[in-house]
Amino acid sequence: MDAPLATPCNIQICEVTCDSFRIMWNMPPEDTARATHFFIDLSRKENRHPNRFKHRDVPTKLVAKAVSLPMAVRGHWFLSPRTEYCVAVQTAVRQPDGDYLVSEWSPVVEFCTGDYAMEHLQQLLDKANGSAGRLLRFSVFYRNQHPEYFDYVRDSPYGPLRFQIPAGHLLNPNISLYFADFYCMYTAYHYVVLVLAPVGTEGDNFCRTRLPRLDLASNPFLTCTASQRQGEEPVYCHASDVIMEVLFTEPVNLDQGSVEQISGHHQLMSLTTANAKKDPSCKVCNISVGR
């Protein structure tokens, strides 16, 4: 009877990107010599305040032939950017009858994937350009929330109260516009995430080195152009064929807008990429990262 395999220990994660990482661990030399396969149990770390509208991940168990450590694990079909994960490993020896002699699972370790690099965001931007559609005029930005949101701001699903503010308060020549993401989240619709940051602010400085900057007067998603007639308001336009989520980096004074009750289909899902899982089969919004 074969001797049991030792439990892998001292798990180390390194070279983490937005959709890949390398993993290594300690095991006795005799186990290294006879191990034929590694089992990796990978799952997203549970959020204390999960959003019930967001796609739920299924834990992923990977089976790989034994290789020299550290071993590369990559795949945009089960790894999302800037996301916390839990991982554990087993070593295994495949038997002549096809069964496996396996070790106990290692202790669980946690790590967080990296963000998109600028070149990856540029790939997403190029894809989003082709899906934006024609520009339509608009005059206000709005956000729907539950009443409690306006008493204590927090991350909650969209609700029956709408705060709206004239477009010029958030979109004007003193604002920098950045592209942040493009995705579909297993729906028929595609979403574009944009960031508005007042020029020279901490938010603007943060975005400048991390996100592609867009020309405020000429881009396919959100524009502000001066009126041809003196004294008239600028013209504000948005893309017609994508749903846009616009993030403003500074606090917004509620006195600049209005809050009103709305009815009907106001429960639009909030699908920002904080916890989003992209659809890896979508050819419209997927990019190849690290391959």
C-alpha positions, 0 to 999 in steps of 0.5 A: 500500500502506498504511503500517504501524501503529506498535507501541502503547507506554506502556500504562497501566491505571487505574480498576481495579475487581473486574471492569473497568479502563480502558486507554490507550497512546501511538500516533502521531496518524496511527495514531489517525486511521485505526485502526478497531479495537483488539485486546486480549490478556488472560490471567491471570498464571501462579501459581508454585504453581497448584492443580490442582483450580482452574478454568483460564482460557482467554486472552481476546482482545477485539476492539473498535471504536476509541474515544477513550482511555482505553477501558473494559474490563469483564466478569465473564465473563472478569475475576475479583476480586483476580486478577493479569492480563497484557494487551497491545494491537494497533491495526488498520485494517479493509480493504475486503476485510474483512482487517485491517492490524495493528500489532505487539503492545505490550509486556505489562503486568501489573495486579491487579483490585480486591476486591468493594465492600461493596455487591457482597458484600451482593448475594452475601449476599442470594443466599446467604441463599436457598440455605443451607437448614435449620440442622443441629447440629455439634460440631467444625470440621475440615480435611483435609491431607497429612501434610507440611502439619502439618510445614510449613503451606502451601497444598495440596489436601485430603489424608488427614489430618484435624485437628479441633477442638471448635467452641467453640474457634473459635465463641463470643461472643468471635468476630466472624463475617463473610460473604466469598463465594458461588459454584459454580465450575461444579459442582452445589454452591454454596459459602459462605466465612465468616471467624471473627475474635476480637473486637478482633484485627487480623483483626477490625479488617481485616474490619469495614470490608470484609465484611458482619458476621453475627449469631452467634446468628441467620444462615442459615449458622453459628450459636452459641446459648446452651443453654436449660439451665444448664451445658450447651454452646452449640448450634452449627449449620451450613447444610445446603444449601451447602458452607462454607469457614470461615477463622479469622484467627488461628493455631490451636493444634494441641494444642486438637484432634486429628489422625487418618487418614481414608479414603474420599472425603476429596479434596474440592476446595479452591475458595476464591476466592484463584484461583477463576473463577466460573461467569458463567452461574449465575443463583443466585450471579452478581451484576451489578457495575459495570453 
